[in-house]
Amino acid sequence: MADATLENQVTILANQTTILAALTAIRAALTGAGSVRVDHNFGSTDALRIVDGDGDGIDGVWIQCFIKSDYDAGNRSASFAKGSTQTTVTGRWLRPLYLDPGVYTLCCFKQDAFGPDIREITVVEG
């Protein structure tokens, strides 16, 4: 009986490891796997907040981040995106991106409502 319990515990640990690896991969696919946090406050307070002409936030804007050289070369499919997020009703990002140092292009859009608005950012350590 003890062997069956040990076998179950090993199976549970293996499943937990598999689930953790899958969740880590999903997080990286959504928000990036880099070391620098980038959100609507990147550079200065609300610098990348998405607002309308009156300064009101726009909800539901999709933000995709690409390495600038990929974007410039026309590589704009989801497989080239280094992360993505959306805005909340305040125009602030729902979740941050985690990027490696480099130059990136942000493509911000909401179908029939906003954009595309293209922004370039330079990410540095520290």
Secondary structure as GFF3:
##gff-version 3
##sequence-region A 1 126
A	DSSP	alpha_helix	2	31	.	.	.	ID=ss1
A	DSSP	beta_strand	36	38	.	.	.	ID=ss2
A	DSSP	beta_strand	62	67	.	.	.	ID=ss3
A	DSSP	alpha_helix	68	72	.	.	.	ID=ss4
A	DSSP	three_ten_helix	78	80	.	.	.	ID=ss5
A	DSSP	beta_strand	83	86	.	.	.	ID=ss6
A	DSSP	beta_strand	97	99	.	.	.	ID=ss7
A	DSSP	beta_strand	102	110	.	.	.	ID=ss8
A	DSSP	beta_strand	114	123	.	.	.	ID=ss9
###
